[in-house]
C-alpha cells in the first residue's frame, strides 16, 4: 500500500496528461451546524445522564479531494470526488448493570461534482458546481456484533468558491479556496434517531430532513502546466 501511494504521488508531481489537463488532490476543512443531526445527538445525551463521555455535536468536517480539470483559456471544467467524515462516541457504565456501554456513529458525506471555473486572472478565479451528495451513517454499539450501515440517503447540492492560485514552476500549483456548500434536497435522519433510541420517533411533528450546509477552506494541489 505504501509503495502504491509513493508511486501515485510521484506520477502526480511529474506527469501531466495534456498541456491544460491537470490532476488534483486536496484537503477540505468545513464548519457545519446540522440542526437536526445535533438535536438527535443532544437528546441521546440528555436521555443518558450517566454517560461519562457524551457524544459530541458536529461542528467540523474534514476530508480529501481527488479529481481532474481541463482549462481552456479563462474557463475551467472539473470533475471531482470529495469525501468528508466524522465520528461520534458515547460511553459510560449503564446504571442497571454497571457494565460499560459504548456506542459509536461513523458519518460520511461524499460529493460527486461537475464544476465550471472562471478565471479573472491567473491568480484569481470563481467556481460553481453541481454536486451529487451521498450521506451514510454506520453504527457500532455494545451488545450488537460488528459495525452496520444505519442509513444512506442521496441528494443534490451546489458548492461555490473563490480561488487564490499560487502558480508554481510547471510541476505543481496550489489553490486556496474559501467555499460555501448548500443542499438542494434534504437527507432523512429518522433511522439515526431510531437507532439512538431518543424517544422522538413517535412524534409526527418533528422534522428529520437535514440540509448539511457548510463553509470552510479547501487546499488543492494541481499538477502540470497551469
Short mmCIF file of the C-alpha atoms (twelve columns), coordinates in Angstrom:
data_MODEL
# 
_entry.id   MODEL 
# 
loop_
_atom_site.group_PDB 
_atom_site.id 
_atom_site.type_symbol 
_atom_site.label_atom_id 
_atom_site.label_alt_id 
_atom_site.label_comp_id 
_atom_site.label_asym_id 
_atom_site.label_seq_id 
_atom_site.Cartn_x 
_atom_site.Cartn_y 
_atom_site.Cartn_z 
_atom_site.pdbx_PDB_model_num 
ATOM 1   C CA . UNK A 1   0.000   0.000  0.000   1 
ATOM 2   C CA . UNK A 2   2.811   2.429  0.871   1 
ATOM 3   C CA . UNK A 3   4.569   1.661  -2.434  1 
ATOM 4   C CA . UNK A 4   1.366   2.378  -4.363  1 
ATOM 5   C CA . UNK A 5   0.920   5.678  -2.526  1 
ATOM 6   C CA . UNK A 6   4.513   6.731  -3.249  1 
ATOM 7   C CA . UNK A 7   4.079   5.773  -6.919  1 
ATOM 8   C CA . UNK A 8   0.864   7.801  -7.170  1 
ATOM 9   C CA . UNK A 9   2.448   10.897 -5.618  1 
ATOM 10  C CA . UNK A 10  5.473   10.567 -7.934  1 
ATOM 11  C CA . UNK A 11  3.266   10.378 -11.010 1 
ATOM 12  C CA . UNK A 12  1.086   13.224 -9.760  1 
ATOM 13  C CA . UNK A 13  4.080   15.534 -9.297  1 
ATOM 14  C CA . UNK A 14  5.931   14.767 -12.547 1 
ATOM 15  C CA . UNK A 15  3.357   13.618 -15.070 1 
ATOM 16  C CA . UNK A 16  0.868   15.767 -16.955 1 
ATOM 17  C CA . UNK A 17  -1.718  14.176 -19.255 1 
ATOM 18  C CA . UNK A 18  -2.029  17.200 -21.566 1 
ATOM 19  C CA . UNK A 19  -0.901  20.808 -21.540 1 
ATOM 20  C CA . UNK A 20  -4.147  22.006 -19.971 1 
ATOM 21  C CA . UNK A 21  -5.466  18.819 -18.371 1 
ATOM 22  C CA . UNK A 22  -4.488  18.602 -14.702 1 
ATOM 23  C CA . UNK A 23  -4.948  16.068 -11.946 1 
ATOM 24  C CA . UNK A 24  -5.747  17.439 -8.498  1 
ATOM 25  C CA . UNK A 25  -5.651  16.251 -4.917  1 
ATOM 26  C CA . UNK A 26  -6.559  18.255 -1.845  1 
ATOM 27  C CA . UNK A 27  -7.878  18.591 1.665   1 
ATOM 28  C CA . UNK A 28  -11.016 20.345 2.914   1 
ATOM 29  C CA . UNK A 29  -11.958 21.646 6.355   1 
ATOM 30  C CA . UNK A 30  -15.585 22.696 6.804   1 
ATOM 31  C CA . UNK A 31  -17.662 24.217 9.576   1 
ATOM 32  C CA . UNK A 32  -21.181 22.800 9.783   1 
ATOM 33  C CA . UNK A 33  -24.079 23.124 12.221  1 
ATOM 34  C CA . UNK A 34  -26.631 20.474 11.154  1 
ATOM 35  C CA . UNK A 35  -29.550 21.283 13.447  1 
ATOM 36  C CA . UNK A 36  -31.494 18.019 13.032  1 
ATOM 37  C CA . UNK A 37  -28.401 15.862 13.482  1 
ATOM 38  C CA . UNK A 38  -27.293 17.807 16.567  1 
ATOM 39  C CA . UNK A 39  -30.808 17.734 18.031  1 
ATOM 40  C CA . UNK A 40  -30.759 13.926 17.862  1 
ATOM 41  C CA . UNK A 41  -27.276 13.757 19.432  1 
ATOM 42  C CA . UNK A 42  -28.270 16.179 22.221  1 
ATOM 43  C CA . UNK A 43  -31.397 14.120 23.023  1 
ATOM 44  C CA . UNK A 44  -29.310 10.931 23.130  1 
ATOM 45  C CA . UNK A 45  -27.027 12.546 25.737  1 
ATOM 46  C CA . UNK A 46  -29.956 14.023 27.688  1 
ATOM 47  C CA . UNK A 47  -31.669 10.620 27.929  1 
ATOM 48  C CA . UNK A 48  -28.443 9.111  29.304  1 
ATOM 49  C CA . UNK A 49  -27.096 11.404 32.046  1 
ATOM 50  C CA . UNK A 50  -24.864 8.552  33.217  1 
ATOM 51  C CA . UNK A 51  -22.612 8.812  30.150  1 
ATOM 52  C CA . UNK A 52  -19.106 9.645  31.273  1 
ATOM 53  C CA . UNK A 53  -18.200 10.649 27.722  1 
ATOM 54  C CA . UNK A 54  -21.254 12.089 25.880  1 
ATOM 55  C CA . UNK A 55  -21.456 12.206 22.109  1 
ATOM 56  C CA . UNK A 56  -20.198 15.467 20.642  1 
ATOM 57  C CA . UNK A 57  -22.149 17.716 18.319  1 
ATOM 58  C CA . UNK A 58  -20.996 18.116 14.726  1 
ATOM 59  C CA . UNK A 59  -19.073 21.326 14.152  1 
ATOM 60  C CA . UNK A 60  -16.113 20.445 11.931  1 
ATOM 61  C CA . UNK A 61  -15.914 18.077 8.968   1 
ATOM 62  C CA . UNK A 62  -12.730 17.262 7.093   1 
ATOM 63  C CA . UNK A 63  -11.913 15.142 4.094   1 
ATOM 64  C CA . UNK A 64  -9.925  14.519 0.939   1 
ATOM 65  C CA . UNK A 65  -10.409 15.646 -2.654  1 
ATOM 66  C CA . UNK A 66  -9.491  13.917 -5.930  1 
ATOM 67  C CA . UNK A 67  -10.290 14.946 -9.471  1 
ATOM 68  C CA . UNK A 68  -9.266  16.429 -12.806 1 
ATOM 69  C CA . UNK A 69  -9.590  19.788 -14.522 1 
ATOM 70  C CA . UNK A 70  -9.455  20.830 -18.164 1 
ATOM 71  C CA . UNK A 71  -8.601  24.525 -18.561 1 
ATOM 72  C CA . UNK A 72  -9.373  26.390 -21.776 1 
ATOM 73  C CA . UNK A 73  -8.034  29.945 -21.659 1 
ATOM 74  C CA . UNK A 74  -10.082 31.555 -18.850 1 
ATOM 75  C CA . UNK A 75  -12.616 28.743 -18.385 1 
ATOM 76  C CA . UNK A 76  -12.025 25.503 -16.485 1 
ATOM 77  C CA . UNK A 77  -14.156 22.337 -16.339 1 
ATOM 78  C CA . UNK A 78  -13.717 19.975 -13.378 1 
ATOM 79  C CA . UNK A 79  -14.829 16.539 -12.243 1 
ATOM 80  C CA . UNK A 80  -14.321 15.934 -8.524  1 
ATOM 81  C CA . UNK A 81  -14.847 13.314 -5.843  1 
ATOM 82  C CA . UNK A 82  -14.717 14.542 -2.241  1 
ATOM 83  C CA . UNK A 83  -15.145 12.610 0.979   1 
ATOM 84  C CA . UNK A 84  -15.953 14.244 4.357   1 
ATOM 85  C CA . UNK A 85  -16.202 12.282 7.581   1 
ATOM 86  C CA . UNK A 86  -16.583 12.413 11.356  1 
ATOM 87  C CA . UNK A 87  -17.057 10.020 14.287  1 
ATOM 88  C CA . UNK A 88  -19.232 10.351 17.406  1 
ATOM 89  C CA . UNK A 89  -18.766 8.197  20.510  1 
ATOM 90  C CA . UNK A 90  -20.798 7.998  23.713  1 
ATOM 91  C CA . UNK A 91  -19.729 5.756  26.587  1 
ATOM 92  C CA . UNK A 92  -20.312 5.096  30.275  1 
ATOM 93  C CA . UNK A 93  -21.492 2.459  32.805  1 
ATOM 94  C CA . UNK A 94  -25.158 1.547  32.496  1 
ATOM 95  C CA . UNK A 95  -26.832 2.214  35.888  1 
ATOM 96  C CA . UNK A 96  -28.845 -1.038 35.925  1 
ATOM 97  C CA . UNK A 97  -25.984 -3.448 35.175  1 
ATOM 98  C CA . UNK A 98  -22.931 -1.200 35.758  1 
ATOM 99  C CA . UNK A 99  -21.487 -2.708 32.592  1 
ATOM 100 C CA . UNK A 100 -19.578 -0.409 30.265  1 
ATOM 101 C CA . UNK A 101 -21.708 0.792  27.349  1 
ATOM 102 C CA . UNK A 102 -20.249 2.302  24.178  1 
ATOM 103 C CA . UNK A 103 -21.952 3.459  21.003  1 
ATOM 104 C CA . UNK A 104 -20.109 4.863  18.002  1 
ATOM 105 C CA . UNK A 105 -21.595 6.595  14.967  1 
ATOM 106 C CA . UNK A 106 -19.476 6.883  11.801  1 
ATOM 107 C CA . UNK A 107 -20.558 9.661  9.469   1 
ATOM 108 C CA . UNK A 108 -19.525 10.085 5.827   1 
ATOM 109 C CA . UNK A 109 -20.638 12.562 3.184   1 
ATOM 110 C CA . UNK A 110 -19.418 12.054 -0.380  1 
ATOM 111 C CA . UNK A 111 -19.628 14.570 -3.228  1 
ATOM 112 C CA . UNK A 112 -19.514 13.745 -6.947  1 
ATOM 113 C CA . UNK A 113 -19.245 17.126 -8.645  1 
ATOM 114 C CA . UNK A 114 -19.241 18.789 -12.035 1 
ATOM 115 C CA . UNK A 115 -17.921 22.359 -11.877 1 
ATOM 116 C CA . UNK A 116 -17.239 25.384 -14.067 1 
ATOM 117 C CA . UNK A 117 -14.486 27.826 -13.107 1 
ATOM 118 C CA . UNK A 118 -13.969 31.341 -14.444 1 
ATOM 119 C CA . UNK A 119 -10.539 32.997 -14.176 1 
ATOM 120 C CA . UNK A 120 -10.362 36.759 -13.652 1 
ATOM 121 C CA . UNK A 121 -6.581  36.374 -13.918 1 
ATOM 122 C CA . UNK A 122 -4.121  33.524 -13.488 1 
ATOM 123 C CA . UNK A 123 -4.160  34.111 -9.726  1 
ATOM 124 C CA . UNK A 124 -7.886  34.688 -9.039  1 
ATOM 125 C CA . UNK A 125 -10.937 32.639 -10.019 1 
ATOM 126 C CA . UNK A 126 -14.506 31.802 -9.061  1 
ATOM 127 C CA . UNK A 127 -16.111 28.357 -9.284  1 
ATOM 128 C CA . UNK A 128 -19.606 26.828 -9.022  1 
ATOM 129 C CA . UNK A 129 -20.503 23.144 -9.042  1 
ATOM 130 C CA . UNK A 130 -23.468 20.813 -9.212  1 
ATOM 131 C CA . UNK A 131 -22.972 18.100 -6.581  1 
ATOM 132 C CA . UNK A 132 -24.479 14.649 -6.243  1 
ATOM 133 C CA . UNK A 133 -24.267 14.014 -2.485  1 
ATOM 134 C CA . UNK A 134 -24.350 10.728 -0.577  1 
ATOM 135 C CA . UNK A 135 -24.761 10.682 3.208   1 
ATOM 136 C CA . UNK A 136 -24.098 7.496  5.175   1 
ATOM 137 C CA . UNK A 137 -24.201 6.643  8.880   1 
ATOM 138 C CA . UNK A 138 -22.775 3.439  10.325  1 
ATOM 139 C CA . UNK A 139 -23.304 2.323  13.900  1 
ATOM 140 C CA . UNK A 140 -21.378 0.185  16.374  1 
ATOM 141 C CA . UNK A 141 -22.549 -0.437 19.931  1 
ATOM 142 C CA . UNK A 142 -22.294 -2.741 22.910  1 
ATOM 143 C CA . UNK A 143 -24.444 -5.844 22.554  1 
ATOM 144 C CA . UNK A 144 -24.555 -5.764 18.748  1 
ATOM 145 C CA . UNK A 145 -21.976 -7.697 16.714  1 
ATOM 146 C CA . UNK A 146 -19.996 -5.690 14.193  1 
ATOM 147 C CA . UNK A 147 -20.444 -2.353 12.515  1 
ATOM 148 C CA . UNK A 148 -23.529 -1.976 10.352  1 
ATOM 149 C CA . UNK A 149 -24.949 0.582  7.927   1 
ATOM 150 C CA . UNK A 150 -27.578 2.575  9.756   1 
ATOM 151 C CA . UNK A 151 -28.876 4.758  6.948   1 
ATOM 152 C CA . UNK A 152 -27.937 6.021  3.479   1 
ATOM 153 C CA . UNK A 153 -29.528 8.821  1.522   1 
ATOM 154 C CA . UNK A 154 -28.763 10.739 -1.668  1 
ATOM 155 C CA . UNK A 155 -29.407 14.284 -2.783  1 
ATOM 156 C CA . UNK A 156 -28.202 17.258 -4.789  1 
ATOM 157 C CA . UNK A 157 -26.458 20.464 -3.871  1 
ATOM 158 C CA . UNK A 158 -24.010 23.102 -5.052  1 
ATOM 159 C CA . UNK A 159 -20.665 24.463 -3.915  1 
ATOM 160 C CA . UNK A 160 -19.444 27.995 -4.588  1 
ATOM 161 C CA . UNK A 161 -15.825 29.005 -4.062  1 
ATOM 162 C CA . UNK A 162 -13.213 31.691 -4.671  1 
ATOM 163 C CA . UNK A 163 -9.724  30.683 -5.725  1 
ATOM 164 C CA . UNK A 164 -6.403  32.259 -4.877  1 
ATOM 165 C CA . UNK A 165 -3.951  30.382 -7.070  1 
ATOM 166 C CA . UNK A 166 -0.250  30.096 -6.267  1 
ATOM 167 C CA . UNK A 167 1.339   29.230 -9.600  1 
ATOM 168 C CA . UNK A 168 4.416   27.025 -9.441  1 
ATOM 169 C CA . UNK A 169 7.179   26.271 -11.910 1 
ATOM 170 C CA . UNK A 170 5.131   23.951 -14.137 1 
ATOM 171 C CA . UNK A 171 5.378   20.876 -11.920 1 
ATOM 172 C CA . UNK A 172 2.821   21.662 -9.195  1 
ATOM 173 C CA . UNK A 173 0.497   24.526 -8.244  1 
ATOM 174 C CA . UNK A 174 -1.590  25.296 -5.147  1 
ATOM 175 C CA . UNK A 175 -5.081  26.795 -4.945  1 
ATOM 176 C CA . UNK A 176 -6.546  28.160 -1.687  1 
ATOM 177 C CA . UNK A 177 -10.337 28.080 -1.916  1 
ATOM 178 C CA . UNK A 178 -12.801 29.503 0.634   1 
ATOM 179 C CA . UNK A 179 -16.125 27.775 -0.139  1 
ATOM 180 C CA . UNK A 180 -19.813 27.588 0.737   1 
ATOM 181 C CA . UNK A 181 -21.917 24.446 0.200   1 
ATOM 182 C CA . UNK A 182 -25.718 24.248 0.140   1 
ATOM 183 C CA . UNK A 183 -28.064 21.283 -0.327  1 
ATOM 184 C CA . UNK A 184 -30.960 21.393 -2.768  1 
ATOM 185 C CA . UNK A 185 -32.537 18.295 -1.196  1 
ATOM 186 C CA . UNK A 186 -32.664 17.176 2.443   1 
ATOM 187 C CA . UNK A 187 -31.440 13.905 3.944   1 
ATOM 188 C CA . UNK A 188 -33.776 11.807 6.079   1 
ATOM 189 C CA . UNK A 189 -32.207 11.128 9.525   1 
ATOM 190 C CA . UNK A 190 -35.120 9.255  11.082  1 
ATOM 191 C CA . UNK A 191 -33.135 5.984  11.112  1 
ATOM 192 C CA . UNK A 192 -30.351 7.707  13.063  1 
ATOM 193 C CA . UNK A 193 -32.897 8.858  15.610  1 
ATOM 194 C CA . UNK A 194 -34.394 5.372  15.853  1 
ATOM 195 C CA . UNK A 195 -31.010 3.686  16.378  1 
ATOM 196 C CA . UNK A 196 -30.054 6.151  19.136  1 
ATOM 197 C CA . UNK A 197 -33.418 5.468  20.850  1 
ATOM 198 C CA . UNK A 198 -34.138 9.087  21.727  1 
ATOM 199 C CA . UNK A 199 -37.884 8.513  22.143  1 
ATOM 200 C CA . UNK A 200 -38.635 11.112 19.481  1 
ATOM 201 C CA . UNK A 201 -39.551 8.707  16.694  1 
ATOM 202 C CA . UNK A 202 -43.265 8.614  17.508  1 
ATOM 203 C CA . UNK A 203 -43.693 12.402 17.307  1 
ATOM 204 C CA . UNK A 204 -45.141 13.201 13.835  1 
ATOM 205 C CA . UNK A 205 -44.463 16.918 14.300  1 
ATOM 206 C CA . UNK A 206 -40.675 16.542 14.276  1 
ATOM 207 C CA . UNK A 207 -38.782 17.081 11.048  1 
ATOM 208 C CA . UNK A 208 -35.890 14.724 10.225  1 
ATOM 209 C CA . UNK A 209 -34.759 16.312 6.943   1 
ATOM 210 C CA . UNK A 210 -31.207 17.629 7.274   1 
ATOM 211 C CA . UNK A 211 -29.526 20.026 4.828   1 
ATOM 212 C CA . UNK A 212 -25.828 19.785 5.845   1 
ATOM 213 C CA . UNK A 213 -24.983 23.361 4.858   1 
ATOM 214 C CA . UNK A 214 -21.267 24.060 5.391   1 
ATOM 215 C CA . UNK A 215 -18.495 26.521 4.652   1 
ATOM 216 C CA . UNK A 216 -14.744 26.384 5.023   1 
ATOM 217 C CA . UNK A 217 -11.446 26.172 3.182   1 
ATOM 218 C CA . UNK A 218 -10.037 23.800 0.577   1 
ATOM 219 C CA . UNK A 219 -6.348  23.429 -0.243  1 
ATOM 220 C CA . UNK A 220 -5.901  21.859 -3.677  1 
ATOM 221 C CA . UNK A 221 -2.721  20.789 -5.486  1 
ATOM 222 C CA . UNK A 222 -2.693  20.675 -9.312  1 
ATOM 223 C CA . UNK A 223 -0.014  19.126 -11.480 1 
ATOM 224 C CA . UNK A 224 1.235   20.099 -14.943 1 
ATOM 225 C CA . UNK A 225 1.025   23.352 -16.885 1 
ATOM 226 C CA . UNK A 226 -1.305  25.984 -15.377 1 
# 
